Amino acid sequence: MGNVLAPVLDLHRPLRRQEPLTNPGSFDELHRKCKEVFPQQMEGVKLILNKAPNNHFQVTHTVHMSTVGQSSYHFNTTYVGDRQLSPTETFPMLVGDIDSCGSLNAQVLHLVAERIRTKAVFQTQQARFVTWQFDGELRGDDYTATLTLSNPDVLSQSVIVVAHFLQSVTSRLVLGGEMVYHRRPGEEGAIVTLAGKYTARKWVATLNIGYGGAHASYYHRANEQVQVGVELEANTRLQDTTFAFGYQLNLPPANVVFRGLLDSNWCVGGVLEKKLLPLPVTLALGAFLNHWKNRFHCGFSVIVG
């Protein structure tokens, strides 16, 4: 009698709710969380003026006075449409940037359908075309597929084709891969890279590994003020491996953000950003030192608007 009653189920035990799968995002953004912690290189003096005539247009003037390279001026315009999918995604979008040497960089982003996005990139170096690229991206409920066609030339029979695919396996795990195919006279080949990303409540771990090497990153949010990131890159062709540690410190009461880095090439650096509220002005001061090459450079920038 006891054996018959033993397998009775506990009907009062709550069932574990399975989290729905979400779109994994773009392949190029797998390491974005970690990279945002690291400071951007700065040198010389830079003045950036932002002006928005209306809700659709934004104009930016950038003057850069360099101490190691050529000083330059950039004029940038951005147009955004009325279809907003998220706070950072609005379609269509047209971006153009031209410098004092006459080099142009232009991008066009358009939402063809609810799940299909396209992008065209054109880049010139003075009067010569150097890049023309076309992207098509399909975003499903739990996957993203992208196909990129770069510098196609029928006359010389050269082209670069890049295919990406990401699949959300669980609510935290994303798996996918990349295939890069290139062809030009006398040379043809392809490289396949596998990718994985695991997202927890306070940390994100990402790994890309393939024939050309590996790229691993780890991002951790300690609290509302402190974030850290670690990157490891190995290149099998160059027989080179680099390691970098970065951190970000937020001080909201002082409107200050500080980012620092330390890498295996004996480089240390940091950038301090300060918002001068209520004025629409941001000041940034950065310094970087390479102990191995005995090089030091610093930079200062002012952003208005």
Summary of the structure (lengths in Angstrom):
residues: 305
radius of gyration: 23.8
end to end distance: 80.1
largest distance: 91.7
contacts: 831
relative contact order: 0.14
helix: 5%
strand: 64%
